[in-house]
Each structure stands twice: as C-alpha cells, then as structure tokens.
Amino acid sequence: MGLTLFIGNKNYSSWSLRPWLALKLARVPFEEVLIPLYQTTTRQDILRHSPTGKVPALKIDETVIWDSLAICEWAAEQAPDAQLWPQDTIARAVARSVSAEMHSGFVGLRSALPMNIRRSAPPRALTPAAQDDINRITALWRDCRKRFGIGGPFLFGPPTIADAMFAPVVHRLNSYLVEVDDDSRAYIAAMLALPPMVEWTEAGKREPWIIEESEAA
Ligand SMILES: N[C@@H](CCC(=O)N[C@@H](CS)C(=O)NCC(=O)O)C(=O)O
C-alpha cells in the first residue's frame, strides 16, 4: 500500500499537524510531501492531489482522504494496538466530543492567533472571542485530565487523537506566551516534549517561508 500525506508548511499549517501526528503515533509509515502555502502555484499544486484544494490530504494508492479528522480515524483503524482512541467507551465518547468540538469550532482563537511555531511573543491584541475560546479549551483540558488522565500526561492518559486535534492550540498558547493555569501549562509541556511533536516543531522552525498574514497577529 502506497501512502503519501500532503501537508502545508510545518510552521503554519495547523490542519496538517493533526493527521501527521496521528500517523506518527500509530507508527504507520508514510511519505510526506510538503506544499508551501500562499505561493502563486499553491492552489493548483494542491488541487492535483486534493479535491478541496486544501491540505492535509492522504493518498492511499489511488484513493484520497482529504479531511484531517478522517485521516486520524483511518490511522486509528490501521493500528488498533496504538489505541489512538481511549479503550473505555465513555472516555472514547468524550474524546470524540472534544475532537469534534476542536474540528468545528474555536474560530475566535484560530483567526486571532494563527499557528506560527517560530513565534515567541504575545499577540498584538487578544480578542475577547479568542480569550473565550482559550477559557473553554483550558477548562476542557482540565476536565479530561482530571476524569480520564490517570494513565499518562495527556488528555486521556496516553496520547490519542484528541491530543493530535489540540496540538496546534498547544503551539499557539506556547508561542503567543498566553498565560494559562498550572494544569494546562503541564499539559502543554508534555505535548511539546512528545517525540513526534519535537520533530515537527524543529522542522517548522527551520523552514524558510514567511506568511505575512500569519505574522501580523
Ligand atoms: N477541514 C479541513 C481544513 C483544511 C484547511 O483549511 N487547510 C488549510 C491549511 S492549514 C489550507 O489548505 N489552506 C489553503 C487554502 O485555503 O488555499 C481539514 O480538516 O483538513
């Protein structure tokens, strides 16, 4: 089976990070092809591989899976032993809820603080909508850690798709130096130390491209 994951810039592409991390956690070998975003040929380059013109997209032989959460689900099914969803039914249902909440929400945070791994400075303005999202996300993190986090430092103990879904938020809170409670700070530190996160972060920091729109936050 030939597997290729098309991703955007590691420094900026929040959606790409999620399935990349899930595939790494599942130890599913894949090739990656990085298409730099916001270049003159970006759209046509992505459209050659993905019907939406967006990354990420996973090509499995001739079939394309073009949504980050769908790729995470596929990784979980490929490697059941990796337990990318929690084993307990209730924990798994909550993990799916928080993953879906991340997938479809938090627009205030996403638009005000674009992922920019290289950055290390507060935002010019933290909008009320972004602060509301941060409050909700950190409350959700604390709740998952308290109820389900006994087996490890991640939301449901060992790393799962829920952590992969929040990985870009971890980068945002870290690189914009956002103040958070102690539990959230510990979770952020654990996520940043996860070996595939370190690999992605280091690669992102070495990239040459600058996306002005993301730098303006
Ligand atoms: N819902 C999609 C979102 C994908 C997405 O918005 N990707 C961005 C990069 S992070 C993109 O490809 N932008 C390029 C464009 O819109 O031209 C998913 O979950 O995969």
The ligand as a Tripos MOL2 file, in Angstrom:
@<TRIPOS>MOLECULE
LIG
   20    19     1     0     0
SMALL
NO_CHARGES

@<TRIPOS>ATOM
      1 N1        -11.3760   20.9510    7.3390 N.3       1 LIG1
      2 C1        -10.1100   20.7910    6.6650 C.3       1 LIG1
      3 C2         -9.3510   22.1140    6.7180 C.3       1 LIG1
      4 C3         -8.1020   22.1370    5.8830 C.3       1 LIG1
      5 C4         -7.5170   23.5340    5.7080 C.2       1 LIG1
      6 O1         -8.1950   24.5800    5.9090 O.2       1 LIG1
      7 N2         -6.2380   23.5970    5.2880 N.am      1 LIG1
      8 C5         -5.5270   24.8400    5.0240 C.3       1 LIG1
      9 C6         -4.0880   24.7800    5.5380 C.3       1 LIG1
     10 S1         -3.9130   24.6860    7.2650 S.3       1 LIG1
     11 C7         -5.3420   25.0360    3.5300 C.2       1 LIG1
     12 O2         -5.1160   24.0840    2.8110 O.2       1 LIG1
     13 N3         -5.3760   26.2760    3.0510 N.am      1 LIG1
     14 C8         -5.0430   26.5670    1.7010 C.3       1 LIG1
     15 C9         -6.1220   27.3320    1.0250 C.2       1 LIG1
     16 O3         -7.2080   27.5220    1.6160 O.co2     1 LIG1
     17 O4         -5.8680   27.7640   -0.1190 O.co2     1 LIG1
     18 C10        -9.3870   19.6170    7.3210 C.2       1 LIG1
     19 O5         -9.7750   19.2450    8.4340 O.co2     1 LIG1
     20 O6         -8.4800   19.0130    6.7450 O.co2     1 LIG1
@<TRIPOS>BOND
     1     1     2 1
     2     2     3 1
     3     2    18 1
     4     3     4 1
     5     4     5 1
     6     5     6 2
     7     5     7 1
     8     7     8 1
     9     8     9 1
    10     8    11 1
    11     9    10 1
    12    11    12 2
    13    11    13 1
    14    13    14 1
    15    14    15 1
    16    15    16 2
    17    15    17 1
    18    18    19 2
    19    18    20 1
@<TRIPOS>SUBSTRUCTURE
     1 LIG1         1 GROUP 0 **** ****
